[in-house]
Amino acid sequence: MNKLSEQKFLQALEICQSLISVKLKPSNLPCEAIELFCELAKEPFELLNLCKQYDSEIEPALKAIADYAASVDNWKQSHCPFGVKDHCNILHFFLNLHTKQFEFFRGKNWTPEIICEFLQDWKGIDLTTLIEDKAKALTN
């Protein structure tokens, strides 16, 4: 496994966990974490393997993301598209690629497929292969 990728993953995970300390306030932190995950997502299976490897550390980050999303409005923050609740949707997506237990904090129209489409358009990243595995398993 690439050490630099592992460092970026751990940095993004730490940012997500730190959201617990910025509840009730707009923050650039979710966008910073998204940028790191997008860099990692250029190698989708490496990102997937990092999620699997750090599964136990992901749970506190998911809780912090959910708590933050519940405490904020969908404020536009930083250069990332959408608002901070939407950023939480995207972070939750990244951190659940290995479990496929996706949860969305705002908007009934958020789906893993829509996030993949957005990431493809925004950053040129294709993660559809990581979510298609579930669809294939359901049809077999």
Secondary structure as the mmCIF struct_conf table of DSSP 4:
data_model
#
loop_
_struct_conf.conf_type_id
_struct_conf.id
_struct_conf.beg_label_comp_id
_struct_conf.beg_label_asym_id
_struct_conf.beg_label_seq_id
_struct_conf.end_label_comp_id
_struct_conf.end_label_asym_id
_struct_conf.end_label_seq_id
HELX_RH_AL_P HELX_RH_AL_P1 LYS A 3 SER A 18
HELX_RH_3T_P HELX_RH_3T_P1 LEU A 19 VAL A 22
TURN_TY1_P TURN_TY1_P1 LYS A 23 LEU A 24
BEND BEND1 LYS A 25 LYS A 25
BEND BEND2 ASN A 28 ASN A 28
HELX_RH_AL_P HELX_RH_AL_P2 LEU A 29 LEU A 40
TURN_TY1_P TURN_TY1_P2 ALA A 41 LYS A 42
BEND BEND3 GLU A 43 GLU A 43
HELX_RH_AL_P HELX_RH_AL_P3 PRO A 44 GLN A 53
TURN_TY1_P TURN_TY1_P3 TYR A 54 TYR A 54
HELX_RH_AL_P HELX_RH_AL_P4 ASP A 55 SER A 71
STRN STRN1 LYS A 76 LYS A 76
TURN_TY1_P TURN_TY1_P4 SER A 78 HIS A 79
BEND BEND4 CYS A 80 PHE A 82
STRN STRN2 GLY A 83 GLY A 83
HELX_RH_AL_P HELX_RH_AL_P5 VAL A 84 LEU A 95
TURN_TY1_P TURN_TY1_P5 ASN A 96 THR A 99
BEND BEND5 PHE A 105 ARG A 106
TURN_TY1_P TURN_TY1_P6 LYS A 108 ASN A 109
HELX_RH_AL_P HELX_RH_AL_P6 PRO A 112 LYS A 123
HELX_RH_AL_P HELX_RH_AL_P7 THR A 128 THR A 139
#
